[in-house]
Amino acid sequence: RRRHDVFGIQRENNRCKDDMDMGMKFPHSQIDPERTPDNYYLIKGDNWNKTITAHIHQAEVKERKDSVVMLDGVYTASSDWFGQHTAEEADEFFRACLDFHIQAFCGGDRSLVINAIVHKDETTPHLHVTSTPICYSQDNNGGRKAHLSAKKIVGDKIALRQKQDQFYEQVSKPRGLQRGEVLEFSDTARHTTAVEWERTKADLAKTELKLR
C-alpha cells in the first residue's frame, strides 16, 4: 500500500464502537457494530504514517512518491474450525499467524509490525497485520544495505506459493487445518478493492492466507 492508502486502512482496521455509533461507515463491509468491542489487538499502532516514517528514517532508506510503504496481510481459517475450537485456541492460532508474518515478511524483526488486530465483528474471525516493507542485503563491503521494497519481500508468484506452503506446514497443519486451494498471483501487484475483498472472503477461509 502507498501513503495515500494508509490512513483509510488504519481507520477501518482500528475502528471502535464509538466511531461506528458516530456514523463511521465502510461500504460493502459486513461489520456488526455490536460486536466491534470484541475486536482486540496483538500489537496496536495509533499513528501508522508516523510509525512508517520512523521505520524509514531509522533504516535510512529513500521513499519515493510511488513507494509501497506498507504490507497488509489477512490471516484466517474456516468458520467450521473456529466453531470447533475455543476462544483461547483461536487466539493462539492468531498469535502463530503473527509470528509467521514477522518471519516471512519482516525478516524476523517484530518492530517492523505497525499494527495487528483480530476482527471478530465480521462473518469469520480474521487477523489483520500491517508492516513496513524494509529488508536488507549485503553490500560490496560485507555490510548490510537496507531497502524499502515490498517487491523484494513478497517476491513473485513462486515465492508467494512457497510462503503459503510454509504457512501450512508451520501454522495450519499442526492445528488440523487442511491445505487450502493454492492462490495464483499475477507478476504485477494490483490493489484489492473493497468489493473484491468481500467477494474473496469465502476463498480466504479456504486458503487461510492471502496478502493484499
Backbone as CSV, one residue per row, in Angstrom:
resi,resn,N_x,N_y,N_z,CA_x,CA_y,CA_z,C_x,C_y,C_z
1,ARG,0.839,-1.197,0.000,0.000,0.000,0.000,0.878,1.253,0.000
2,ARG,0.382,2.292,-0.684,1.117,3.552,-0.746,0.597,4.522,0.317
3,ARG,1.268,5.652,0.455,0.966,6.588,1.536,-0.506,6.981,1.573
4,HIS,-1.094,7.219,0.408,-2.472,7.697,0.387,-3.465,6.639,0.843
5,ASP,-3.026,5.374,0.944,-3.911,4.305,1.410,-3.876,4.127,2.929
6,VAL,-2.795,4.571,3.554,-2.509,4.183,4.937,-3.578,4.629,5.918
7,PHE,-3.952,5.904,5.882,-4.889,6.408,6.882,-6.243,5.709,6.788
8,GLY,-6.727,5.500,5.576,-8.029,4.850,5.412,-8.027,3.430,5.947
9,ILE,-6.925,2.697,5.721,-6.837,1.326,6.228,-6.747,1.336,7.745
10,GLN,-5.977,2.274,8.309,-5.917,2.386,9.769,-7.300,2.668,10.344
11,ARG,-8.022,3.551,9.690,-9.357,3.935,10.165,-10.302,2.741,10.199
12,GLU,-10.216,1.896,9.168,-11.091,0.727,9.123,-10.627,-0.364,10.082
13,ASN,-9.349,-0.648,10.074,-8.856,-1.739,10.912,-8.997,-1.447,12.403
14,ASN,-8.712,-0.218,12.807,-8.711,0.129,14.223,-10.012,0.785,14.665
15,ARG,-11.074,0.463,14.009,-12.366,1.037,14.335,-12.770,0.703,15.779
16,CYS,-13.584,1.566,16.353,-14.140,1.276,17.673,-15.642,1.567,17.623
17,LYS,-16.364,1.085,18.603,-17.820,1.213,18.586,-18.256,2.672,18.647
18,ASP,-17.532,3.497,19.394,-17.889,4.917,19.482,-17.854,5.561,18.106
19,ASP,-16.805,5.228,17.311,-16.711,5.775,15.953,-17.873,5.282,15.098
20,MET,-18.199,4.002,15.246,-19.301,3.437,14.471,-20.618,4.100,14.861
21,ASP,-20.812,4.341,16.155,-22.035,4.984,16.629,-22.155,6.415,16.120
22,MET,-20.996,7.040,15.847,-20.998,8.421,15.352,-21.142,8.480,13.843
23,GLY,-21.335,7.328,13.201,-21.619,7.330,11.768,-20.513,6.858,10.870
24,MET,-19.392,6.381,11.446,-18.321,5.856,10.600,-18.819,4.616,9.871
25,LYS,-18.718,4.623,8.545,-19.216,3.510,7.747,-18.153,3.076,6.746
26,PHE,-18.212,1.803,6.378,-17.290,1.252,5.395,-18.112,0.518,4.353
27,PRO,-18.212,1.078,3.139,-19.039,0.477,2.080,-18.662,-0.973,1.819
28,HIS,-19.673,-1.788,1.600,-19.517,-3.188,1.217,-18.964,-4.067,2.342
29,SER,-18.867,-3.528,3.563,-18.357,-4.336,4.672,-19.498,-5.111,5.319
30,GLN,-19.123,-6.122,6.092,-20.089,-6.929,6.825,-19.914,-6.731,8.329
31,ILE,-19.555,-5.524,8.729,-19.266,-5.231,10.131,-20.548,-5.173,10.953
32,ASP,-20.534,-5.855,12.088,-21.622,-5.770,13.067,-21.132,-4.882,14.210
33,PRO,-21.572,-3.625,14.282,-21.063,-2.692,15.299,-21.234,-3.191,16.724
34,GLU,-22.249,-4.015,16.963,-22.465,-4.529,18.314,-21.346,-5.477,18.738
35,ARG,-20.661,-6.064,17.768,-19.573,-6.985,18.096,-18.195,-6.338,17.969
36,THR,-18.138,-5.081,17.554,-16.863,-4.393,17.404,-16.055,-4.359,18.706
37,PRO,-16.694,-4.219,19.877,-15.902,-4.251,21.118,-15.173,-5.583,21.347
38,ASP,-15.561,-6.635,20.621,-14.894,-7.928,20.761,-13.561,-7.976,20.004
39,ASN,-13.333,-7.021,19.115,-12.046,-6.959,18.415,-10.934,-6.694,19.427
40,TYR,-9.738,-7.215,19.153,-8.642,-6.957,20.091,-7.300,-6.925,19.364
41,TYR,-6.361,-6.232,19.976,-5.043,-6.018,19.385,-4.032,-7.040,19.884
42,LEU,-3.171,-7.474,18.989,-1.953,-8.167,19.374,-0.795,-7.172,19.414
43,ILE,-0.843,-6.209,18.519,0.065,-5.056,18.515,-0.762,-3.858,18.067
44,LYS,-0.698,-2.760,18.811,-1.502,-1.595,18.452,-0.623,-0.443,17.995
45,GLY,-1.001,0.127,16.849,-0.346,1.323,16.343,-1.359,2.455,16.261
46,ASP,-1.056,3.588,16.881,-2.011,4.706,16.935,-1.849,5.685,15.780
47,ASN,-0.661,5.771,15.217,-0.425,6.680,14.091,0.460,5.953,13.086
48,TRP,-0.175,5.270,12.144,0.556,4.395,11.238,1.542,5.158,10.367
49,ASN,1.127,6.302,9.839,2.027,7.069,8.981,3.273,7.515,9.733
50,LYS,3.093,7.912,10.979,4.234,8.327,11.798,5.172,7.156,12.047
51,THR,4.607,5.982,12.308,5.420,4.792,12.552,6.194,4.402,11.303
52,ILE,5.527,4.446,10.148,6.192,4.122,8.883,7.356,5.071,8.631
53,THR,7.130,6.370,8.856,8.186,7.365,8.672,9.367,7.084,9.592
54,ALA,9.080,6.702,10.835,10.157,6.376,11.780,10.962,5.172,11.307
55,HIS,10.259,4.155,10.787,10.954,2.975,10.265,11.865,3.348,9.092
56,ILE,11.361,4.188,8.211,12.123,4.593,7.029,13.355,5.403,7.420
57,HIS,13.181,6.314,8.363,14.306,7.144,8.805,15.351,6.288,9.533
58,GLN,14.887,5.368,10.357,15.809,4.522,11.100,16.640,3.640,10.165
59,ALA,16.007,3.133,9.115,16.719,2.280,8.154,17.534,3.086,7.156
60,GLU,17.294,4.401,7.119,17.991,5.299,6.204,17.783,4.886,4.748
61,VAL,16.510,4.624,4.420,16.147,4.310,3.042,15.377,5.484,2.452
62,LYS,15.304,5.524,1.148,14.649,6.627,0.460,13.226,6.245,0.073
63,GLU,12.292,7.120,0.375,10.894,6.916,-0.020,10.576,7.768,-1.243
64,ARG,10.118,7.113,-2.298,9.695,7.838,-3.494,8.193,8.115,-3.427
65,LYS,7.716,8.904,-4.351,6.295,9.237,-4.384,5.425,8.004,-4.545
66,ASP,5.905,7.044,-5.325,5.113,5.854,-5.613,5.537,4.645,-4.778
67,SER,6.313,4.867,-3.731,6.800,3.751,-2.922,5.659,3.027,-2.214
68,VAL,5.768,1.715,-2.182,4.880,0.909,-1.345,5.470,0.961,0.058
69,VAL,4.741,1.540,0.999,5.273,1.762,2.342,4.642,0.842,3.386
70,MET,3.679,0.009,2.965,3.015,-0.845,3.945,2.526,-2.134,3.304
71,LEU,2.737,-3.244,3.987,2.140,-4.523,3.612,0.935,-4.755,4.504
72,ASP,-0.134,-5.284,3.920,-1.384,-5.511,4.651,-1.744,-6.987,4.504
73,GLY,-1.525,-7.765,5.550,-1.783,-9.198,5.497,-3.054,-9.568,6.236
74,VAL,-3.779,-10.549,5.708,-5.009,-11.042,6.335,-4.868,-12.543,6.559
75,TYR,-5.075,-12.982,7.789,-4.933,-14.390,8.151,-6.237,-14.886,8.775
76,THR,-6.691,-16.046,8.320,-7.941,-16.574,8.853,-8.000,-18.085,8.641
77,ALA,-9.069,-18.702,9.106,-9.337,-20.119,8.890,-10.819,-20.235,8.557
78,SER,-11.297,-21.458,8.414,-12.706,-21.650,8.070,-13.604,-21.378,9.264
79,SER,-14.850,-21.033,8.998,-15.823,-20.820,10.069,-16.006,-22.094,10.887
80,ASP,-15.949,-23.253,10.206,-16.091,-24.532,10.911,-14.987,-24.709,11.951
81,TRP,-13.760,-24.347,11.574,-12.649,-24.513,12.513,-12.863,-23.665,13.754
82,PHE,-13.261,-22.408,13.554,-13.489,-21.531,14.707,-14.641,-22.045,15.566
83,GLY,-15.644,-22.633,14.913,-16.780,-23.160,15.659,-16.436,-24.371,16.514
84,GLN,-15.368,-25.060,16.143,-14.970,-26.274,16.852,-13.846,-26.042,17.862
85,HIS,-13.383,-24.807,17.984,-12.273,-24.506,18.880,-12.621,-23.353,19.817
86,THR,-11.969,-23.338,20.960,-12.236,-22.327,21.969,-11.641,-20.987,21.573
87,ALA,-12.060,-19.944,22.277,-11.505,-18.614,22.034,-10.007,-18.599,22.317
88,GLU,-9.574,-19.368,23.317,-8.146,-19.436,23.643,-7.360,-20.092,22.513
89,GLU,-7.929,-21.135,21.914,-7.261,-21.809,20.801,-7.210,-20.909,19.571
90,ALA,-8.281,-20.147,19.350,-8.292,-19.204,18.228,-7.247,-18.118,18.436
91,ASP,-7.133,-17.637,19.671,-6.138,-16.611,19.976,-4.725,-17.147,19.743
92,GLU,-4.471,-18.378,20.145,-3.158,-18.984,19.936,-2.860,-19.122,18.443
93,PHE,-3.891,-19.464,17.657,-3.738,-19.550,16.207,-3.343,-18.194,15.619
94,PHE,-4.038,-17.141,16.040,-3.738,-15.817,15.503,-2.339,-15.356,15.912
95,ARG,-1.915,-15.691,17.114,-0.565,-15.320,17.539,0.486,-16.074,16.721
96,ALA,0.184,-17.311,16.358,1.082,-18.062,15.480,1.120,-17.427,14.087
97,CYS,-0.028,-16.923,13.617,-0.079,-16.221,12.326,0.792,-14.970,12.368
98,LEU,0.718,-14.241,13.479,1.537,-13.037,13.625,3.020,-13.397,13.607
99,ASP,3.387,-14.446,14.326,4.783,-14.884,14.328,5.239,-15.254,12.915
100,PHE,4.349,-15.925,12.160,4.689,-16.281,10.785,4.919,-15.027,9.952
101,HIS,4.033,-14.047,10.078,4.163,-12.807,9.309,5.492,-12.123,9.625
102,ILE,5.858,-12.093,10.896,7.109,-11.448,11.290,8.302,-12.129,10.636
103,GLN,8.287,-13.446,10.595,9.388,-14.174,9.989,9.381,-14.060,8.462
104,ALA,8.194,-14.174,7.857,8.096,-14.233,6.394,8.170,-12.871,5.726
105,PHE,7.671,-11.830,6.402,7.553,-10.523,5.750,8.273,-9.390,6.476
106,CYS,8.862,-9.684,7.635,9.594,-8.660,8.387,11.028,-9.082,8.681
107,GLY,11.469,-10.192,8.088,12.820,-10.658,8.329,13.097,-10.990,9.784
108,GLY,12.039,-11.336,10.513,12.191,-11.666,11.927,12.190,-10.462,12.854
109,ASP,12.023,-9.269,12.301,12.067,-8.033,13.099,10.647,-7.611,13.497
110,ARG,10.276,-7.913,14.731,8.932,-7.602,15.225,8.646,-6.102,15.220
111,SER,9.678,-5.286,15.340,9.473,-3.838,15.405,8.925,-3.274,14.101
112,LEU,9.032,-4.031,12.996,8.510,-3.555,11.715,6.999,-3.746,11.594
113,VAL,6.384,-4.442,12.549,4.921,-4.567,12.551,4.322,-3.248,13.026
114,ILE,3.442,-2.700,12.227,2.786,-1.437,12.544,1.568,-1.659,13.429
115,ASN,0.819,-2.704,13.104,-0.445,-2.964,13.802,-0.860,-4.406,13.547
116,ALA,-1.470,-5.017,14.548,-2.014,-6.370,14.375,-3.292,-6.453,15.197
117,ILE,-4.423,-6.637,14.528,-5.708,-6.636,15.211,-6.560,-7.812,14.737
118,VAL,-7.225,-8.444,15.685,-8.151,-9.529,15.378,-9.551,-8.953,15.276
119,HIS,-10.189,-9.159,14.135,-11.568,-8.709,13.924,-12.525,-9.869,14.198
120,LYS,-13.428,-9.647,15.139,-14.438,-10.656,15.458,-15.835,-10.134,15.166
121,ASP,-15.904,-8.961,14.516,-17.201,-8.335,14.254,-17.653,-8.516,12.800
122,GLU,-17.016,-9.436,12.084,-17.443,-9.746,10.723,-17.806,-11.226,10.636
123,THR,-18.044,-11.713,9.442,-18.575,-13.069,9.264,-17.673,-14.125,9.883
124,THR,-16.377,-14.056,9.604,-15.400,-15.021,10.123,-14.273,-14.266,10.807
125,PRO,-13.860,-14.684,12.006,-12.730,-14.015,12.665,-11.490,-14.031,11.778
126,HIS,-10.735,-12.950,11.799,-9.521,-12.875,10.995,-8.562,-11.868,11.620
127,LEU,-7.305,-12.030,11.277,-6.247,-11.159,11.785,-5.727,-10.275,10.671
128,HIS,-5.677,-8.974,10.916,-5.032,-8.029,10.002,-3.669,-7.668,10.580
129,VAL,-2.630,-7.866,9.784,-1.285,-7.457,10.187,-0.743,-6.476,9.156
130,THR,-0.320,-5.319,9.608,0.302,-4.341,8.718,1.758,-4.173,9.143
131,SER,2.634,-4.047,8.158,4.061,-3.931,8.450,4.749,-3.086,7.389
132,THR,5.897,-2.538,7.754,6.677,-1.729,6.827,7.631,-2.636,6.043
133,PRO,7.612,-2.575,4.712,8.424,-3.498,3.891,9.890,-3.070,3.767
134,ILE,10.619,-3.236,4.848,12.052,-2.943,4.842,12.816,-4.256,4.953
135,CYS,13.795,-4.434,4.087,14.614,-5.644,4.124,16.071,-5.239,3.910
136,TYR,16.961,-6.210,4.033,18.387,-5.922,3.969,19.085,-6.903,3.024
137,SER,20.140,-6.407,2.394,21.007,-7.252,1.583,22.452,-6.929,1.955
138,GLN,23.360,-7.705,1.459,24.772,-7.480,1.755,25.367,-6.548,0.713
139,ASP,26.078,-5.513,1.161,26.713,-4.601,0.216,28.085,-5.128,-0.189
140,ASN,28.768,-4.369,-1.023,30.050,-4.810,-1.560,31.141,-4.936,-0.504
141,ASN,30.946,-4.269,0.633,31.945,-4.309,1.701,31.602,-5.327,2.780
142,GLY,30.568,-6.134,2.522,30.180,-7.141,3.502,29.237,-6.633,4.569
143,GLY,28.828,-5.369,4.453,27.894,-4.803,5.421,26.454,-4.988,4.970
144,ARG,25.516,-4.451,5.755,24.098,-4.567,5.423,23.610,-3.315,4.710
145,LYS,22.830,-3.529,3.670,22.222,-2.425,2.946,20.706,-2.547,3.052
146,ALA,20.052,-1.482,3.496,18.604,-1.508,3.696,17.870,-1.155,2.406
147,HIS,16.668,-1.748,2.256,15.819,-1.464,1.095,14.386,-1.277,1.571
148,LEU,13.707,-0.288,1.013,12.261,-0.167,1.166,11.673,-0.808,-0.077
149,SER,11.327,-2.094,0.026,10.958,-2.829,-1.179,9.978,-3.955,-0.869
150,ALA,8.715,-3.706,-1.119,7.712,-4.763,-0.978,7.977,-5.871,-1.992
151,LYS,8.484,-5.499,-3.155,8.741,-6.487,-4.208,9.781,-7.508,-3.761
152,LYS,10.849,-7.038,-3.109,11.881,-7.956,-2.629,11.344,-8.871,-1.540
153,ILE,10.471,-8.343,-0.679,9.965,-9.114,0.451,8.896,-10.110,0.013
154,VAL,7.938,-9.644,-0.763,6.834,-10.507,-1.179,7.290,-11.492,-2.247
155,GLY,8.093,-11.020,-3.183,8.588,-11.885,-4.243,7.561,-12.121,-5.335
156,ASP,7.885,-13.033,-6.242,6.987,-13.351,-7.348,5.997,-14.426,-6.925
157,LYS,5.199,-14.923,-7.874,4.154,-15.884,-7.528,4.723,-17.202,-7.009
158,ILE,5.932,-17.531,-7.437,6.561,-18.762,-6.940,6.934,-18.587,-5.471
159,ALA,7.492,-17.416,-5.144,7.866,-17.142,-3.760,6.638,-17.093,-2.860
160,LEU,5.552,-16.532,-3.380,4.319,-16.465,-2.594,3.756,-17.861,-2.354
161,ARG,3.845,-18.710,-3.354,3.367,-20.083,-3.179,4.204,-20.799,-2.122
162,GLN,5.497,-20.538,-2.129,6.366,-21.133,-1.112,5.982,-20.657,0.283
163,LYS,5.628,-19.382,0.387,5.204,-18.855,1.687,3.894,-19.504,2.129
164,GLN,3.007,-19.751,1.185,1.759,-20.443,1.519,2.047,-21.858,2.017
165,ASP,2.991,-22.525,1.367,3.375,-23.866,1.799,3.955,-23.827,3.209
166,GLN,4.805,-22.841,3.464,5.407,-22.690,4.789,4.340,-22.409,5.840
167,PHE,3.366,-21.563,5.479,2.291,-21.243,6.418,1.508,-22.505,6.779
168,TYR,1.248,-23.324,5.786,0.511,-24.563,6.045,1.298,-25.484,6.976
169,GLU,2.561,-25.655,6.694,3.381,-26.570,7.487,3.586,-26.057,8.910
170,GLN,3.781,-24.753,9.052,4.132,-24.196,10.355,2.920,-23.833,11.209
171,VAL,1.825,-23.406,10.571,0.685,-22.880,11.328,-0.569,-23.738,11.173
172,SER,-0.946,-24.045,9.950,-2.219,-24.720,9.692,-2.199,-26.202,10.047
173,LYS,-1.233,-26.923,9.525,-1.184,-28.377,9.694,-1.154,-28.803,11.160
174,PRO,-0.360,-28.162,12.020,-0.337,-28.579,13.424,-1.674,-28.374,14.145
175,ARG,-2.555,-27.579,13.559,-3.849,-27.299,14.178,-5.001,-28.007,13.469
176,GLY,-4.651,-28.977,12.624,-5.665,-29.783,11.969,-6.358,-29.123,10.807
177,LEU,-5.814,-28.022,10.316,-6.401,-27.339,9.168,-5.915,-27.983,7.880
178,GLN,-6.815,-28.120,6.924,-6.446,-28.697,5.643,-5.810,-27.645,4.758
179,ARG,-4.992,-28.113,3.828,-4.348,-27.208,2.874,-5.399,-26.638,1.956
180,GLY,-5.484,-25.323,1.882,-6.457,-24.679,1.014,-6.013,-24.697,-0.428
181,GLU,-6.854,-24.173,-1.286,-6.513,-24.067,-2.694,-5.366,-23.087,-2.849
182,VAL,-4.442,-23.412,-3.755,-3.297,-22.537,-3.978,-3.746,-21.329,-4.779
183,LEU,-3.452,-20.147,-4.253,-3.813,-18.917,-4.950,-2.819,-18.645,-6.067
184,GLU,-3.307,-18.163,-7.168,-2.440,-17.755,-8.262,-2.310,-16.240,-8.223
185,PHE,-1.094,-15.749,-8.414,-0.837,-14.322,-8.353,-0.253,-13.861,-9.680
186,SER,-0.617,-12.663,-10.080,-0.023,-12.097,-11.288,1.353,-11.550,-10.944
187,ASP,2.187,-11.349,-11.949,3.520,-10.809,-11.710,3.465,-9.340,-11.333
188,THR,2.363,-8.675,-11.648,2.212,-7.270,-11.332,1.231,-7.118,-10.184
189,ALA,1.670,-6.469,-9.106,0.804,-6.293,-7.937,-0.374,-5.405,-8.307
190,ARG,-1.553,-5.750,-7.784,-2.744,-4.943,-8.049,-3.514,-4.808,-6.749
191,HIS,-3.995,-3.600,-6.461,-4.722,-3.368,-5.225,-6.087,-4.057,-5.258
192,THR,-6.522,-4.529,-4.113,-7.830,-5.157,-3.979,-8.842,-4.111,-3.530
193,THR,-9.946,-3.972,-4.240,-10.970,-3.025,-3.844,-11.828,-3.629,-2.746
194,ALA,-12.622,-2.776,-2.092,-13.492,-3.257,-1.016,-14.482,-4.291,-1.527
195,VAL,-15.033,-4.074,-2.724,-15.993,-5.015,-3.293,-15.324,-6.369,-3.538
196,GLU,-14.122,-6.331,-4.127,-13.396,-7.572,-4.395,-13.044,-8.295,-3.106
197,TRP,-12.715,-7.513,-2.090,-12.365,-8.107,-0.797,-13.536,-8.887,-0.230
198,GLU,-14.723,-8.305,-0.314,-15.904,-9.005,0.190,-16.155,-10.275,-0.614
199,ARG,-15.941,-10.204,-1.929,-16.196,-11.368,-2.776,-15.199,-12.496,-2.518
200,THR,-14.009,-12.143,-2.033,-12.989,-13.177,-1.844,-12.930,-13.715,-0.417
201,LYS,-13.790,-13.265,0.468,-13.724,-13.738,1.854,-13.940,-15.241,1.957
202,ALA,-14.838,-15.767,1.134,-15.071,-17.214,1.170,-13.810,-17.954,0.755
203,ASP,-13.101,-17.422,-0.243,-11.861,-18.054,-0.672,-10.793,-17.941,0.410
204,LEU,-10.773,-16.813,1.121,-9.799,-16.623,2.184,-9.968,-17.669,3.273
205,ALA,-11.220,-18.019,3.561,-11.472,-19.021,4.591,-10.899,-20.370,4.196
206,LYS,-10.777,-20.624,2.896,-10.226,-21.895,2.428,-8.702,-21.851,2.356
207,THR,-8.179,-20.736,1.901,-6.739,-20.677,1.686,-5.973,-20.360,2.962
208,GLU,-6.628,-19.723,3.941,-6.053,-19.414,5.247,-5.042,-18.288,5.215
209,LEU,-4.588,-17.889,4.044,-3.616,-16.802,3.983,-3.700,-16.104,2.642
210,LYS,-3.824,-14.780,2.703,-3.750,-14.011,1.460,-3.100,-12.689,1.802
211,LEU,-2.188,-12.257,0.981,-1.575,-10.965,1.167,-2.190,-9.991,0.190
212,ARG,-2.805,-8.920,0.736,-3.400,-7.944,-0.157,-2.317,-6.967,-0.572
